[in-house]
Amino acid sequence: MRIEQLQYIVEIASTGSFSIAAEKLHVSQPNISQSVAALEQEVGVQLFHRTRGGTVPTEAGEAVIAKARHILAKLHELKATANEHTEVLRGKLVIGAISGICTSFLPRTLSAFAIRHPYVELEILEEHSGGIEEKLLENRLDLGLMGITGEYANKHLRAERFLSCEIMACVGVQTPLAARKSISFADILHYPLVGVSGHMKELLLSYGTPKQLFHSKGTEAAKYVTAEGVAISFSMDISLRNDPHVAMGKIVPIPIEEKPSVHLYWAHDRKGMSAASEAFLSEFLMQVEKYKRMARFE
C-alpha cells in the first residue's frame, strides 16, 4: 500500500470520476485505474462501482476512504512537525474562510499556529465560498476553506473535502418555535428570514417564496436579529458549538426535517503550497480531527 494510492481513492471519491481525478493529480487514467485495482486486490474489497451518475464508493469503499482521509491528514501533520525542527517559518499567509469555519476551527488553529510559528504573519478573510474560489484563482489567497453543497472540482485548484455538516435553523428563545424538536422548510417559509445563503434560498424556493428580512455577509448581525426573535437564520452545526448566543440561551438551534447539509473543503493553487501553508493546513486539520473525536463521544 502506497501513499499515492490513498490520494487516488480520496480524489476519485471527491470528483466522482477516474478521469477527472487523474487530470487533477497529473497522472494518466490507466495508471490511476491500475493503482486502485492493485489496492482493491490488496485489501480484498471493491472500493468503487460505476453508475450513470459517475463513480461512487461502495459501502466498504466509504469506510476505507474515510481512513485514507485520516491518514493523509496525519501525513500533513507529520510534515509540519518535521518542518518545525528543520526551519523557522517566516512570511505572510492569507487565508480565506467561510463564517462557519471562522467561528469553529479557526480560533484554536490560529492560537496554536501563532505559538509554533511566531514569525508568520496571518491574515484571515471571511468570505462566501464563491468569493474564496475567485480569490484563489486570482492568487490573492494562499489557502481557502469553503463550504460546498455537492462535490467540488476545479481544474486550476487542488481541493479536498474534510468534513460534512448539517445546517440548522436558529430561532430566538422567546419565540414559540424554540420549543419545537424539528422544523420543515414549509414551516420556515411562514417566518421572516435573515442571512439566507444562495444554497438555502434555492432549497426554500422549492417550497415557496422566502420572506427575507435582509441579507448580510457577516453572521453577527443575523444572530442579533435572530436572538431578538425577529427572524429565523441558518448556521452549520459546527459553528453553534461555541456560539455565545447559544451558550447564553438566547438562540435555540432546531434540526431541519429535510436535513440540508454542506461539505467543507480546503483548496489551494495547483502550483503547490509553501512550507508555512503546509504547516497551517496541518494544524487546521489537527483541530478538525479533535472535533471529530469529541463528536463521537457526545
C-alpha positions in Angstrom: 0.0 0.0 0.0 1.4 3.4 -1.0 0.5 7.0 -0.1 -0.3 7.9 -3.7 -2.9 5.1 -3.7 -4.7 6.7 -0.8 -4.5 10.1 -2.6 -6.0 8.5 -5.7 -9.1 7.0 -3.9 -9.7 10.2 -2.0 -9.6 12.2 -5.2 -11.8 9.8 -7.1 -14.4 9.9 -4.2 -14.3 13.7 -4.3 -14.7 14.1 -8.1 -16.8 11.0 -8.8 -14.6 10.2 -11.8 -11.4 8.3 -12.5 -10.6 10.6 -15.5 -11.1 13.9 -13.6 -9.1 12.5 -10.6 -6.3 11.6 -12.9 -6.3 15.0 -14.5 -6.3 16.8 -11.2 -3.4 14.6 -9.8 -1.4 14.9 -13.1 -1.3 11.1 -13.7 -2.6 9.0 -16.6 -6.0 7.4 -16.2 -4.6 3.9 -16.9 -2.1 4.4 -14.1 -4.7 5.5 -11.6 -7.0 2.6 -12.6 -4.3 0.1 -12.2 -3.2 1.5 -8.9 -6.7 1.4 -7.5 -7.2 -2.2 -8.8 -4.0 -3.2 -7.0 -5.2 -1.6 -3.8 -8.6 -3.4 -4.1 -6.8 -6.7 -4.5 -4.5 -5.9 -1.5 -7.4 -5.0 0.8 -9.7 -7.7 -0.6 -12.8 -5.4 -1.3 -14.2 -3.4 -4.2 -13.8 0.3 -3.4 -15.9 1.8 -6.3 -18.6 0.9 -8.7 -19.6 2.9 -11.7 -23.1 4.3 -12.2 -24.7 6.5 -14.8 -24.2 9.4 -12.5 -20.4 8.7 -12.1 -18.1 6.6 -9.9 -19.3 6.2 -6.4 -17.7 4.4 -3.4 -19.1 1.0 -2.3 -20.1 0.6 1.4 -16.7 -0.9 2.1 -15.1 1.8 0.0 -16.7 4.6 2.1 -15.0 3.1 5.2 -11.6 2.7 3.5 -11.7 6.2 2.1 -12.6 7.7 5.5 -9.5 6.1 6.9 -7.4 7.3 3.9 -8.5 10.9 4.6 -7.5 10.5 8.2 -4.1 9.0 7.2 -3.4 11.8 4.7 -4.3 14.4 7.4 -1.9 12.8 9.8 0.8 12.9 7.0 0.2 16.6 6.7 0.7 16.8 10.5 3.9 14.7 10.3 5.4 17.0 7.6 4.5 20.1 9.7 6.2 18.6 12.7 9.3 17.8 10.7 9.4 21.4 9.3 9.3 22.8 12.8 12.6 21.2 13.6 14.3 22.0 10.3 13.5 25.6 9.7 12.0 28.7 11.2 8.9 29.6 9.1 8.6 33.2 8.1 6.4 35.3 5.7 2.7 36.1 5.4 -0.2 33.8 4.8 -3.6 35.0 3.6 -6.4 32.5 4.4 -10.0 32.8 3.1 -12.7 31.1 5.1 -16.5 31.0 5.3 -18.0 32.3 8.5 -18.9 28.9 10.0 -15.2 27.9 9.9 -14.1 31.3 11.2 -16.2 30.6 14.3 -15.4 27.0 14.8 -12.0 25.5 13.9 -10.0 28.7 13.1 -9.7 30.3 16.6 -7.9 27.3 18.1 -5.9 26.8 14.9 -4.7 30.4 14.9 -3.8 30.2 18.6 -1.7 27.0 18.2 -0.1 28.2 14.9 0.9 31.5 16.4 2.7 29.8 19.3 4.6 27.4 17.0 5.3 29.9 14.2 5.6 33.4 15.7 7.3 34.8 12.6 4.5 34.0 10.2 2.0 36.9 9.7 -1.6 35.7 9.3 -4.4 37.5 7.6 -7.9 35.9 7.7 -10.5 37.0 5.2 -14.1 36.0 6.0 -15.8 35.4 2.6 -18.5 33.3 1.0 -17.3 30.2 -1.0 -17.7 31.9 -4.4 -15.5 34.8 -3.3 -12.9 32.4 -1.8 -12.7 30.5 -5.1 -12.4 33.7 -7.1 -9.5 35.0 -4.9 -7.7 31.6 -5.1 -7.9 31.7 -8.9 -6.5 35.3 -8.8 -3.7 34.2 -6.5 -4.9 36.5 -3.7 -5.2 33.7 -1.2 -2.7 31.0 0.0 -5.4 28.7 1.2 -9.2 28.6 1.0 -11.6 27.0 3.4 -15.0 26.6 1.7 -18.5 25.2 2.1 -19.9 23.4 -0.9 -23.3 21.7 -1.2 -22.1 19.0 -3.6 -18.8 17.6 -4.9 -16.3 20.3 -5.8 -13.9 20.2 -8.7 -11.9 23.0 -10.4 -9.0 22.1 -12.8 -7.0 25.0 -11.6 -7.3 24.2 -7.9 -6.5 21.3 -5.7 -9.4 20.8 -3.3 -10.2 18.1 -0.7 -13.2 17.6 1.5 -12.5 17.3 5.2 -16.0 17.3 6.8 -19.7 17.4 6.2 -22.0 19.5 8.4 -25.7 19.7 9.0 -27.4 23.1 8.6 -29.7 24.1 11.5 -32.5 26.6 11.8 -31.8 29.1 14.5 -34.6 30.9 16.4 -34.9 33.3 19.4 -35.5 31.6 22.7 -38.7 33.6 23.4 -40.4 32.6 20.2 -42.9 29.7 20.1 -40.6 27.8 17.6 -38.0 27.4 20.4 -40.0 24.5 21.8 -40.0 22.6 18.5 -38.0 19.4 18.2 -37.7 19.9 14.4 -39.0 22.2 11.7 -39.7 21.7 8.0 -38.9 24.0 5.1 -42.7 24.5 4.6 -43.0 25.8 8.2 -39.9 28.0 7.9 -41.5 29.9 4.9 -44.1 31.3 7.3 -41.5 33.4 9.1 -39.1 36.2 8.1 -35.6 35.0 7.4 -32.2 36.7 7.7 -28.8 36.0 6.2 -30.0 33.3 3.8 -27.3 31.8 1.6 -27.8 31.2 -2.1 -27.9 27.4 -1.5 -30.6 27.7 1.2 -32.6 30.1 -0.9 -32.6 27.6 -3.7 -33.8 24.8 -1.4 -36.6 27.0 0.1 -37.8 28.1 -3.4 -38.9 24.5 -3.9 -41.5 25.1 -1.2 -42.4 28.7 -1.8 -41.1 32.2 -1.7 -38.9 33.0 1.3 -39.6 36.2 3.3 -36.1 37.5 3.5 -35.7 40.4 6.0 -32.3 41.4 4.9 -29.1 39.8 3.6 -25.7 40.2 5.3 -22.3 38.8 4.5 -21.4 38.8 8.2 -23.1 36.5 10.7 -23.2 38.6 13.8 -25.9 41.0 12.6 -28.1 38.0 11.7 -27.5 36.4 15.1 -28.6 39.5 17.0 -31.7 39.8 14.9 -32.4 36.1 15.5 -31.8 36.4 19.2 -34.4 39.2 19.3 -37.0 36.8 17.8 -37.4 38.9 14.7 -36.4 36.3 12.1 -35.0 32.7 11.5 -31.4 32.3 10.5 -29.3 29.3 9.4 -26.0 28.0 10.7 -23.8 24.9 10.3 -23.9 22.7 13.4 -20.1 23.0 13.9 -20.4 26.8 14.3 -23.0 26.5 17.0 -20.9 24.5 19.5 -19.1 27.6 20.9 -21.6 30.2 19.8 -22.1 32.7 22.7 -25.7 33.4 21.7 -26.5 29.7 22.0 -24.4 29.3 25.2 -26.3 32.1 26.9 -29.6 30.6 25.8 -30.6 33.5 23.5 -30.7 31.4 20.4 -32.1 27.8 20.0 -30.8 25.6 17.1 -33.6 23.4 15.6 -32.9 20.4 13.3 -34.5 20.9 9.8 -36.5 17.8 8.8 -35.2 17.8 5.2 -31.6 17.7 6.7 -29.8 20.1 4.4 -26.0 19.8 4.6 -22.8 21.3 3.4 -19.4 19.8 2.6 -16.3 21.6 3.8 -13.3 21.8 1.6 -9.7 23.1 1.8 -8.3 24.3 -1.5 -5.2 25.9 -2.9 -3.5 26.7 -6.2 -2.2 23.6 -8.1 1.3 25.0 -8.3 1.8 23.9 -4.7 1.9 25.2 -1.2 4.6 27.0 0.8 6.1 25.4 4.0 4.1 27.9 6.0 0.8 27.0 4.2 1.5 23.3 4.7 2.1 23.9 8.4 -1.1 25.9 8.8 -3.2 23.3 7.0 -1.7 20.6 9.1 -2.6 22.5 12.3 -6.1 23.2 11.0 -6.7 19.5 10.1 -5.5 18.5 13.5 -8.2 20.7 15.1 -10.8 19.1 12.8 -9.7 15.6 13.9 -10.0 16.7 17.5 -13.5 17.9 16.8 -14.4 14.6 15.2 -13.1 12.6 18.1 -15.1 14.8 20.6 -18.3 14.5 18.4 -18.1 10.7 18.5 -18.2 10.6 22.3 -21.2 13.0 22.7 
